Amino acid sequence: MEDTLTNLSTWGYVALAFFSFGGSLVVVAAAGVLSYMGEMNLLISLGIASFFNYMGDMFLFYLGRYHKEDIKPYFEKHKRKIALSTLILRKYGVLAIFIQKFLYGIKTLIPISMALSRYNFKKFGFYNLFASPFFVTIIMLSSFYAGETIKTLFEYFKTYPWVPFLVLFSIIGAMWYAMGHFTKRDR
């Protein structure tokens, strides 16, 4: 355990930057817990995660705007998700930039959908400048303040190692069902 914490404190900021670029909610939450444990600095983690989350969404917007023919084959199987992200964009407008950060299956598609719909690049960058720190701050501070509870859960999981798998599969199953239910067209 000591060796793992040493590796996380050494490579934690690099991992945080890399996975924040991809919009990872789990790594941002893990950085909050590690900050609670004293293995990472909370303010540095907030800054790194906010910056790289912002850059990741700007990169996706750029791809959607200027390289849509190159990325089109990758989204052939995700037409329903793209349609759902377009509906979210139409319904919520600017709030979609904030909402998409918290929607796990759609967070990469909203910036691309916005770019494909000819949304203004500067306007997206401006709103994303506020959405990225908002997302990172909520997730990281929530996990920071829940640090003691999370440590207690991990101690419980050491005693009963089958429980995390049960919880994980339950969450995945619930998300799969919900996404399938909400994205299906009424027939």
ABEGO torsion letter per residue (X at the ends): XAAAAAAAAAAAAAAAAAAAAAGBAAAAAAAAAAAAAGABBAAAAAAAAAAAAAAAAAAAAAAAAAAAAAAAAAAAAAAAAAAAAAAAAAAAEAAAAAAAAABAAAAAAAAAAAAAAGBBAAAAAAAAAAAAAAAAAAAAAAAAAAAAAAAAAAAAAAABAAAAAAAAAAAAAAAAAAAAAAABBBX
